């Protein structure tokens, strides 16, 4: 019997391979966030100081919307040809599938962030007043917060008729505490202030929601 | 000589979808080492019965025991399931698909996957994605996936649909050989004549109930 970590690994590799071949999620996310950056930069012309104040909000809202695009794709492949049923009849644990999907989305959204952040910096003339390395931590924790809930709620809305609408309706309200922490932490770091409180809040949020999602995912997977 | 113990025991199985009852109190026992052809008109409850046996659909009431176990997850290692859709990823080759699903059952031997593909009459070296296969090839690859874990019980939903006569006959020959190794096979089909001579019992369903079980297809067809 393959251990759960082994199943997570092969499922993740399978998803990365499928994404590499189709580029469905990454292309739609990239175009979407590129549009957000360009449209926002034409809509506002902020000074460097104003940029530092609003960038946190702009960046994370853009990534949140773009992530929804990828999250909607997450399970689409599994319901095409009802492949998910092949997983459900196998002895593979449900949580291994959930972790693989979450890690896959984490990678896709992280790639998007890595590609889009330089554009944000250029378009909004961003320069942090203090050390900017804590932004990496905020990015990692924030991205995990988005994808862990997003993957869970995308699975939950899988069998609903208008799942593209359902996902943001479920995801956005529950992401508000995380979004608030991400925006505040980013703004604080860009302004050279301490962000410890917000980072701890984000880490706690991640821990709680990852645990809850893992506990409930099997029920969601087998729901009719 | 005592009769072989039943592999499947179904007791007063009821499955409701809202106000519609797809299964209305199915009670039956099926002994091992046989091919059972499940027949009936559209909407008779054949697929629902098969999905319930495969643990994909939870009964509204009643009980299913497979190899004496009430929980499907306790016996899933011994069950193979083939649905009407292929349960395969269109973007991956047959071999890639089987290698992935094999890992879910703890099978790591790639050569074994190739053997299973050869057994259904396909070439394991075929690199083109399953999405580009003909319908008949896809059905055979889907059967290969169901056979992958060398199951003692095979549940097949419409395995011969859209398959040419020659390939369907080959599939029946393969299934008869599998039965001769002591495996139990359930085949939901509208092409009963293909199984004449191979099936041990024809089970006729009507309005969510099993109304007749016979070895004589001709008599069954004349009566229905």
HADDOCK unambig.tbl for C-alpha pairs under 7 A between the chains (distance, minus, plus):
assign (segid A and resid 1 and name CA) (segid B and resid 105 and name CA) 6.27 0.50 0.50
assign (segid A and resid 1 and name CA) (segid B and resid 106 and name CA) 4.14 0.50 0.50
assign (segid A and resid 2 and name CA) (segid B and resid 103 and name CA) 6.59 0.50 0.50
assign (segid A and resid 2 and name CA) (segid B and resid 104 and name CA) 6.78 0.50 0.50
assign (segid A and resid 2 and name CA) (segid B and resid 105 and name CA) 6.97 0.50 0.50
assign (segid A and resid 2 and name CA) (segid B and resid 106 and name CA) 4.45 0.50 0.50
assign (segid A and resid 7 and name CA) (segid B and resid 103 and name CA) 6.97 0.50 0.50
assign (segid A and resid 7 and name CA) (segid B and resid 104 and name CA) 6.40 0.50 0.50
assign (segid A and resid 10 and name CA) (segid B and resid 100 and name CA) 6.93 0.50 0.50
assign (segid A and resid 18 and name CA) (segid B and resid 91 and name CA) 6.59 0.50 0.50
assign (segid A and resid 81 and name CA) (segid B and resid 85 and name CA) 5.07 0.50 0.50
assign (segid A and resid 81 and name CA) (segid B and resid 86 and name CA) 5.60 0.50 0.50
assign (segid A and resid 81 and name CA) (segid B and resid 87 and name CA) 5.10 0.50 0.50
assign (segid A and resid 81 and name CA) (segid B and resid 88 and name CA) 6.44 0.50 0.50
assign (segid A and resid 82 and name CA) (segid B and resid 85 and name CA) 6.47 0.50 0.50
assign (segid A and resid 82 and name CA) (segid B and resid 87 and name CA) 5.30 0.50 0.50
assign (segid A and resid 83 and name CA) (segid B and resid 87 and name CA) 4.05 0.50 0.50
assign (segid A and resid 83 and name CA) (segid B and resid 88 and name CA) 5.67 0.50 0.50
assign (segid A and resid 83 and name CA) (segid B and resid 89 and name CA) 6.91 0.50 0.50
assign (segid A and resid 86 and name CA) (segid B and resid 87 and name CA) 5.94 0.50 0.50
assign (segid A and resid 89 and name CA) (segid B and resid 54 and name CA) 6.70 0.50 0.50
assign (segid A and resid 89 and name CA) (segid B and resid 55 and name CA) 6.94 0.50 0.50
assign (segid A and resid 89 and name CA) (segid B and resid 76 and name CA) 6.21 0.50 0.50
assign (segid A and resid 90 and name CA) (segid B and resid 76 and name CA) 6.02 0.50 0.50
assign (segid A and resid 90 and name CA) (segid B and resid 77 and name CA) 6.74 0.50 0.50
assign (segid A and resid 90 and name CA) (segid B and resid 104 and name CA) 6.43 0.50 0.50
assign (segid A and resid 90 and name CA) (segid B and resid 105 and name CA) 6.61 0.50 0.50
assign (segid A and resid 91 and name CA) (segid B and resid 73 and name CA) 6.69 0.50 0.50
assign (segid A and resid 91 and name CA) (segid B and resid 76 and name CA) 5.94 0.50 0.50
assign (segid A and resid 91 and name CA) (segid B and resid 77 and name CA) 6.10 0.50 0.50
assign (segid A and resid 91 and name CA) (segid B and resid 104 and name CA) 6.76 0.50 0.50
assign (segid A and resid 91 and name CA) (segid B and resid 105 and name CA) 6.37 0.50 0.50
assign (segid A and resid 92 and name CA) (segid B and resid 104 and name CA) 5.34 0.50 0.50
